């Protein structure tokens, strides 16, 4: 790993050096694996999946629970997760209609992976914060030196 603002390398420069499988990713835009990863790893999908782990929710509940998401973005996110088979949408024939969302069995299989990502983030958040601070300081130093 490079130390921000330095040319010193403290760990292998590439994940490929320690894990050859990491080099076999298909980076083409039309790659199915990349498209699925883009979907489940986007800003809002992870939050929706995490919330639906706990209980079935209505649109308004999800909207209130996710700070900063627009109604349009929540609609798009839910539609995409439903299309991918990760979320089930149930419409009840009532007046007004009631719509509920819940994780599908396929969506439930993501929970362990998502929890691993959250745990990794919690475990490394201080290191990342220090790396960001060092990088930002180095950028400021370069900007001052270039002035």
N, C-alpha and C positions, 0 to 999 in steps of 0.2 A: 504494500500500500504506500502511496506517495504521501509524504507529509506536505500539507497545503503550503504553497509559497516556497517550496524547496525542491531540489532535484534529488534529494535523498530518498531511497527506496528502502522501506523497512520490512516489507513482505513481498511475496511473488507479485509481479506486475500484472499478472492476468490470472483469472480463474481457470483458464485453460491449462496452466502449468500444474495445478493441483487436481483438476477435475476435467479430464478429456471430454466427458459428455457435455459439458457446458459449451463446447465449441461446435456442437452439432445442431444448434438452434437454427431454424430456418427464418431468416430475417426479412424475407420478401413480404411486402404489404398484403398480398392476397393469401398468405399462408393461414390455413385454418387454425393452427395452434396459436399463432400470433394474434389472430382476431379474438379467439376465446380468452387468451390472457389479457388482451386489451380490455375486454368486457368485464371480466371478474376483478381486475385490478384497478379499475378506474375509481375516481374519487368518491362517487356516490354508491356504486354497487356494493362495495365492501360494507358500507354502513347499513344499507338496506338488508343485506344478508344477515349481518350481525343482529339487527333489530328483530328480524323475522325468526331468528333462532329461538327467541324467548316466547313469542306468541304470534298468533294470527292478528293482523292489523288492518284497519281500514286506511284509505288514502289520507284522510285528514289526520289520523294519528301519526302516520309516517311523516307527513309534512311538518307537523309540530315537533316531532322527535329529532328531526335532522336540521340542525341550525344551518341556515344559509342556502338551502336548496330551494329553487323556484318550483312552482307547481308544474311548469312545462318540463323542467329537467327531471323531476320525480316521475312524471308520466312517461317520459322517454326511457328512463332507467328501468322502471317496472315493466314496460313493454318489451325491452330488450332481454331482461332477465326471464320473462315469461317465454319469449321466443326461443331462448336457449334451453328451456326446460328446467330452469333453476327455481322458478317461482310459479305457484298456481294462483290463478285469479278466479274467484267465485263470485258470480252475480246472482243476487237473490231477487226474485220477481216480487218486489214490494214497491210501494209508493211512499216516498221516493225510493229508487233502487238502492240497494245496499251492495257494496262491492268489498270483498275481503281478499287479502293477500296472505299467503303462507309459503314457507319453503317447501319445495317438492323433495321427494327422497333424494334425487340427484343433488339438489341444492344443499341438503343436509350433509352430503359427503364432503363439502367444502369447509365445514366448520372447523375441523381439526387443523387444516392447512391455514385457515385464517387466524385461528388462535395461535398457531406457531409464529406467524408473521407479527401479530400483536406482541407476543412474548419477546420476540427478537427485538422489536422496536423499543419496548420498555427496558430491556436489558442493555441496549446500546445507545439510548437517547442522550446520555451525558457525553459519551465519546463523540457522537455526531454533533452535539452542540459545541464541544471544544474544537472539533475540526472546522465547523462553520466559522467560528470566531477567528481561528487562525487564518483561514482562507480569506475572510473579509478584511482582516488586518493587513495581510500581505497585499491584497488588492489596493487598499488605501495607500500603503507604503509605495507601491508601484506608481499609483496615480500622482502622488506627491513628488516622487522622484522624476516623473516624466513632465512635470509642470515647468 
